[in-house]
Structure formats: structure tokens, C-alpha cells
Amino acid sequence: MESLYQDRYWTSSDGLTLHYRDYAGPAADDGNGARPPIVCMHGLTRNARDFEGLAEHLAATHRVIVPEMRGRGMSDHAPDSASYSPPTYVADVEKLLGEEGIERFIAIGTSMGGLMTMMMASKDASRIAAALLNDIGPEIDPSGLERIGGYVGQQRSYPTWMHAARSMQSVHSVAFPDYDLDQWLAMAKRTMVVSQNGRISYDYDMAIAEPFSEPGNAAPPDLWPAFEALSGVPMVLVRGELSDLLSEETVSKMAAKHSAMTSVTVPRVGHAPTLDEPEARAAIDALLGQVG
């Protein structure tokens, strides 16, 4: 089966070779046409495969760019772990957009990718045609950060995909209580890769854990002004019903500051929805309908 995307690369300001998937979309949509391209930004330990189902859906009408942040997937690992921080990831993506000549785009950000979306809006929200924040907001529940800190950066590997899937289940079953074995296998294959020694391991540089616990790195302080910069931008907020990162109280505060924001709750799911759920997919399609 022919792939719907091309593997492409760009170079960061500090010389890293970074990878992105480029779904061309309709022939008339070159990234500068009537429909702005969509930029999908993944979470802390994830990669471009997280958006595979959604990107294939969106590519029917839009060009879709899915960058892999430094230290993830097919992107280079950074020699200095201190560069594993949201401001650096934003700078990397900004360089990609500049090289592609993309002046206006639709942002879809899951978790860390949502933080990046808000940070990009704080610089110039006028170029963001629409935005989707997936289970993230300007306030982050400390319990969720503590949970993530409990597993990120642990160098684990597995002899088979079945072992990998069972491990994913043991770590994330609270967030996905209804998942069956096929879904845990799919999650494992989105998150892990067969390493050179034949064992299955997580597809990110374990060094991303080093700066994660430092104040202001996992979640930049006072993101409310950055969120408020999106007040004139069509936006959807997706929250997992069982989320321990985005509270219902924060969702209410966000709605008060962004009257046109649509909020969608995905039932029986924690952090973070895959965006393949019917509720999320319908909200995304409706959002794109506002942009054209």
C-alpha cells in the first residue's frame, strides 16, 4: 500500500537533523493556498505515529505536517539534554515553518504539543487559523505531572510486542480502562520501536527525563496570557473524562476567557485522547469547517 506521506527533514539552529511526516493533501493545497496546512504536535514521550489515523483523515482536505521533536522518533537526539524543553521545541518548529514558507496554519497539539501551540500564539496568534488543544491547558494538575515523572526516562525493553503491550497496560490502564489487547498492541507500536539489538524499546531519548523535573520545564509558568492570545482564534478543547492533567475547573476557566471555544469530553479516557475517538473527530471536522 502506497504511503500517504513523505518522510522529510529539516535542520535545527543547533545543527540537529529533525524529521517530519508530510502528508501532501489535495493537489491544489501546497501549504500556501486557500486551505492552511495543519501542523500536528505530539506529547512528551510520543512521535509522529501518534497522529497516523488522524493525519490520514485530514489529508483528504489539507496538507498535514507532523514534526517529531528532537530526541523522538527519527529526529536526532540532542547532545545537550538541557535543550529538551518547550521553548527549544517551539524554535525548532518555527524554523521548519519558515523553511516551508508557511505563514498561516492550523495547530493541533496534544499535551506538550498544546503547550507549544499556546507559546506560538503568544508570539503571533494571527498566523494560527484554528487550534485544537488536546487534554492540556494553561494550568496543569500536579498529580498528572507526578504520574508522568514516574515513568518517563525509564530504560525498559521487551522481547516481544506482547510483552510491550502488557507493560503499556500496566502503566496506562487507569487512563484507558476499556482498552482491549489489540488497542494496547497498537499503543505499544505507536510508542516503541524495535532497537538494533532486536528488543523493543521506547522511541525517545531517555535523557528527556533529565530536565523534565526542573521548575518551568515540564510546564512553562503562567501560560494564561499565552492562552488568552488565542481568544480570537477558532478553537476546540478536547479533554479525557478521566484526565489527571486537565481539570474540569481549568476547562471552566478557559471557557470563561475564550467564549467561542468548543469543549469536548471523551468518555472513559484519561490523558490523552488519541483524537481518533468519534467525539474528537467530529469536533475537529467542525473546526476545519469554520476555516475552510
C-alpha positions as CSV (number, residue, x, y, z in Angstrom):
1,M,0.0,0.0,0.0
2,E,1.4,3.4,-1.0
3,S,2.1,5.7,1.9
4,L,0.1,8.9,2.1
5,Y,3.1,10.8,3.4
6,Q,6.7,11.5,2.7
7,D,9.5,11.4,5.3
8,R,11.2,14.7,5.2
9,Y,13.8,16.5,7.3
10,W,14.9,19.9,8.4
11,T,17.9,21.2,10.4
12,S,17.6,22.9,13.7
13,S,19.5,26.1,14.6
14,D,22.0,24.0,16.6
15,G,22.6,21.5,13.8
16,L,20.3,18.6,14.5
17,T,18.6,16.7,11.7
18,L,14.9,16.6,12.6
19,H,12.2,14.5,10.9
20,Y,8.6,15.2,9.9
21,R,5.9,13.4,8.0
22,D,4.5,15.5,5.2
23,Y,1.0,14.5,4.0
24,A,0.6,16.4,0.8
25,G,-3.2,16.6,0.8
26,P,-5.1,17.7,-2.3
27,A,-3.0,18.6,-5.3
28,A,-4.3,22.2,-5.1
29,D,-3.2,22.6,-1.5
30,D,0.5,23.4,-1.5
31,G,0.6,25.0,2.0
32,N,0.0,28.5,0.7
33,G,-3.3,28.0,-0.9
34,A,-6.9,28.6,0.2
35,R,-6.7,25.9,3.0
36,P,-3.9,26.5,5.5
37,P,-1.9,23.4,6.3
38,I,-2.3,21.6,9.6
39,V,0.6,21.2,12.0
40,C,0.2,18.3,14.5
41,M,2.5,18.4,17.5
42,H,2.8,15.4,19.8
43,G,3.3,14.9,23.5
44,L,6.3,14.4,25.7
45,T,7.3,10.8,25.0
46,R,5.5,10.4,21.7
47,N,6.2,10.8,18.0
48,A,4.6,11.2,14.6
49,R,2.9,7.9,14.7
50,D,0.5,9.2,17.3
51,F,-1.3,11.2,14.6
52,E,-1.3,8.5,11.9
53,G,-5.0,7.8,11.9
54,L,-6.0,11.5,12.2
55,A,-3.4,12.7,9.7
56,E,-4.7,10.2,7.0
57,H,-8.2,11.5,7.6
58,L,-7.2,15.2,7.5
59,A,-5.1,14.7,4.4
60,A,-8.3,14.3,2.3
61,T,-8.7,18.1,2.5
62,H,-5.5,19.6,3.9
63,R,-1.7,19.3,3.8
64,V,-0.7,17.8,7.1
65,I,2.8,18.3,8.7
66,V,3.7,16.1,11.7
67,P,7.1,17.1,13.1
68,E,9.0,14.8,15.5
69,M,10.6,16.9,18.2
70,R,14.3,16.4,18.9
71,G,15.0,13.2,20.7
72,R,11.9,11.4,19.4
73,G,11.3,9.0,16.5
74,M,13.5,9.6,13.5
75,S,14.8,13.0,14.8
76,D,18.3,13.3,16.1
77,H,19.0,13.1,19.8
78,A,20.4,16.3,21.3
79,P,23.9,16.2,22.8
80,D,22.8,18.6,25.5
81,S,19.7,17.3,27.4
82,A,19.0,20.9,28.6
83,S,17.7,21.6,25.1
84,Y,14.8,19.2,25.7
85,S,12.4,22.0,26.7
86,P,9.3,23.5,25.2
87,P,10.9,26.8,24.1
88,T,13.5,24.8,22.1
89,Y,10.8,22.6,20.5
90,V,8.9,25.8,19.5
91,A,12.1,27.3,18.0
92,D,12.6,24.0,16.0
93,V,9.1,24.0,14.6
94,E,9.3,27.8,13.9
95,K,12.4,27.1,11.8
96,L,10.5,24.3,9.9
97,L,7.6,26.6,9.1
98,G,10.0,29.3,7.9
99,E,11.8,26.9,5.6
100,E,8.4,25.7,4.2
101,G,7.2,29.2,3.7
102,I,4.1,28.6,5.9
103,E,2.8,31.8,7.2
104,R,-0.6,30.6,8.4
105,F,-1.6,27.2,9.7
106,I,-4.0,25.2,11.9
107,A,-2.4,23.9,15.1
108,I,-3.3,20.6,16.7
109,G,-1.4,20.0,19.9
110,T,-1.5,17.0,22.2
111,S,-0.3,17.6,25.8
112,M,3.2,19.1,25.3
113,G,2.2,20.0,21.7
114,G,-0.7,22.0,23.2
115,L,1.7,23.9,25.4
116,M,3.8,24.6,22.3
117,T,0.6,25.9,20.5
118,M,-0.1,28.4,23.3
119,M,3.6,29.5,23.3
120,M,3.5,30.0,19.5
121,A,0.3,32.0,19.9
122,S,1.9,34.3,22.4
123,K,4.4,35.4,19.7
124,D,1.8,35.9,16.9
125,A,-1.7,34.4,17.2
126,S,-2.8,35.9,13.9
127,R,-1.0,33.2,11.9
128,I,-2.9,30.5,13.7
129,A,-6.1,29.9,11.6
130,A,-7.6,27.5,14.2
131,A,-6.3,25.5,17.1
132,L,-7.1,22.3,18.9
133,L,-5.7,21.7,22.4
134,N,-5.8,18.0,23.4
135,D,-6.1,17.4,27.1
136,I,-3.9,20.4,28.1
137,G,-4.4,23.9,29.3
138,P,-2.6,26.8,30.9
139,E,-2.9,25.2,34.3
140,I,-1.7,21.6,34.8
141,D,-2.7,19.3,37.6
142,P,0.4,18.4,39.6
143,S,-0.8,14.8,40.1
144,G,-0.6,14.3,36.4
145,L,2.9,15.7,36.2
146,E,3.9,13.4,39.1
147,R,2.5,10.4,37.3
148,I,4.4,11.2,34.1
149,G,7.5,11.8,36.0
150,G,7.2,8.3,37.5
151,Y,7.7,6.6,34.1
152,V,9.4,9.0,31.7
153,G,13.1,8.1,31.1
154,Q,13.0,4.6,32.4
155,Q,15.1,2.5,30.1
156,R,13.0,-0.6,29.6
157,S,12.9,-3.0,26.8
158,Y,10.9,-6.1,25.9
159,P,11.4,-9.3,24.0
160,T,8.1,-9.3,22.1
161,W,5.3,-6.9,21.2
162,M,3.0,-8.8,23.6
163,H,5.3,-8.0,26.5
164,A,5.5,-4.4,25.4
165,A,1.7,-4.2,25.2
166,R,1.3,-5.7,28.7
167,S,3.7,-3.2,30.1
168,M,1.8,-0.3,28.5
169,Q,-1.4,-1.7,30.1
170,S,0.2,-1.8,33.5
171,V,1.3,1.8,33.3
172,H,-1.7,3.4,31.5
173,S,-4.8,1.2,32.3
174,V,-6.2,3.9,34.6
175,A,-6.3,6.3,31.7
176,F,-7.7,3.7,29.3
177,P,-9.8,1.2,31.4
178,D,-11.7,-0.2,28.4
179,Y,-8.8,-0.9,26.1
180,D,-8.5,-4.5,24.8
181,L,-5.3,-6.3,23.8
182,D,-5.4,-5.1,20.2
183,Q,-5.6,-1.5,21.4
184,W,-2.7,-2.0,23.8
185,L,-0.6,-3.5,21.0
186,A,-1.5,-0.5,18.8
187,M,-0.4,1.9,21.5
188,A,2.9,0.0,22.0
189,K,3.6,0.2,18.3
190,R,2.9,3.9,18.2
191,T,5.2,4.5,21.2
192,M,8.0,1.9,20.8
193,V,10.3,0.6,18.2
194,V,12.5,-2.5,17.5
195,S,16.0,-1.5,18.5
196,Q,19.3,-2.6,17.0
197,N,19.6,-5.5,19.5
198,G,16.2,-6.8,18.5
199,R,14.5,-5.8,21.7
200,I,11.5,-3.4,21.7
201,S,12.1,-0.1,23.5
202,Y,10.6,3.3,23.8
203,D,11.2,5.5,20.7
204,Y,12.7,8.5,22.5
205,D,15.9,9.7,24.1
206,M,15.8,8.7,27.8
207,A,17.6,12.0,28.5
208,I,14.3,13.9,28.0
209,A,13.6,13.0,31.6
210,E,16.6,15.0,32.9
211,P,15.1,18.5,32.5
212,F,11.5,17.4,33.0
213,S,11.6,17.7,36.7
214,E,13.2,21.2,36.7
215,P,10.8,24.1,37.5
216,G,9.2,25.7,34.5
217,N,10.4,23.0,32.1
218,A,7.6,20.5,32.1
219,A,5.1,23.3,32.1
220,P,6.2,26.9,31.4
221,P,4.9,29.2,34.2
222,D,1.9,31.5,33.7
223,L,0.6,30.3,30.4
224,W,-2.7,32.2,30.8
225,P,-1.5,35.2,28.8
226,A,-0.5,32.7,26.0
227,F,-3.9,31.0,26.1
228,E,-5.6,34.4,26.0
229,A,-3.7,35.2,22.9
230,L,-5.9,32.6,21.2
231,S,-9.1,34.4,22.2
232,G,-9.8,35.4,18.6
233,V,-8.9,32.1,17.1
234,P,-11.5,29.3,16.4
235,M,-10.6,26.6,18.9
236,V,-11.6,23.2,20.3
237,L,-10.5,21.9,23.6
238,V,-10.6,18.1,24.0
239,R,-10.5,16.6,27.4
240,G,-10.4,13.0,28.5
241,E,-13.1,12.4,31.1
242,L,-10.6,10.6,33.3
243,S,-7.8,13.1,32.8
244,D,-5.4,13.8,35.7
245,L,-3.6,16.6,33.8
246,L,-6.5,18.9,32.8
247,S,-9.1,19.5,35.5
248,E,-12.8,20.4,34.9
249,E,-12.1,23.6,36.9
250,T,-9.4,24.7,34.4
251,V,-11.7,23.9,31.5
252,S,-14.3,26.2,33.0
253,K,-11.7,29.0,33.4
254,M,-10.6,28.5,29.8
255,A,-14.2,28.8,28.6
256,A,-14.7,32.0,30.5
257,K,-11.7,33.5,28.8
258,H,-12.5,32.2,25.3
259,S,-16.2,32.5,24.7
260,A,-16.0,30.9,21.2
261,M,-14.1,27.8,22.4
262,T,-15.8,24.5,21.9
263,S,-15.2,21.9,24.7
264,V,-15.4,18.2,24.0
265,T,-15.1,15.4,26.6
266,V,-14.1,12.0,25.5
267,P,-15.8,9.5,27.9
268,R,-13.9,6.7,29.7
269,V,-10.5,8.1,28.6
270,G,-7.8,9.8,30.5
271,H,-4.6,11.5,29.4
272,A,-4.6,11.8,26.5
273,P,-7.3,11.0,23.9
274,T,-6.0,9.7,20.6
275,L,-8.2,12.1,18.6
276,D,-9.4,9.1,16.7
277,E,-12.5,8.9,19.0
278,P,-15.8,9.8,17.3
279,E,-16.4,12.8,19.7
280,A,-12.9,14.2,18.9
281,R,-13.1,13.5,15.2
282,A,-16.4,15.2,14.9
283,A,-15.2,18.3,16.7
284,I,-12.1,18.5,14.5
285,D,-14.1,18.3,11.3
286,A,-16.4,21.0,12.6
287,L,-13.4,23.2,13.5
288,L,-12.0,22.8,10.0
289,G,-15.4,23.7,8.6
290,Q,-15.0,27.2,10.2
291,V,-11.7,27.7,8.4
292,G,-12.5,26.3,5.0
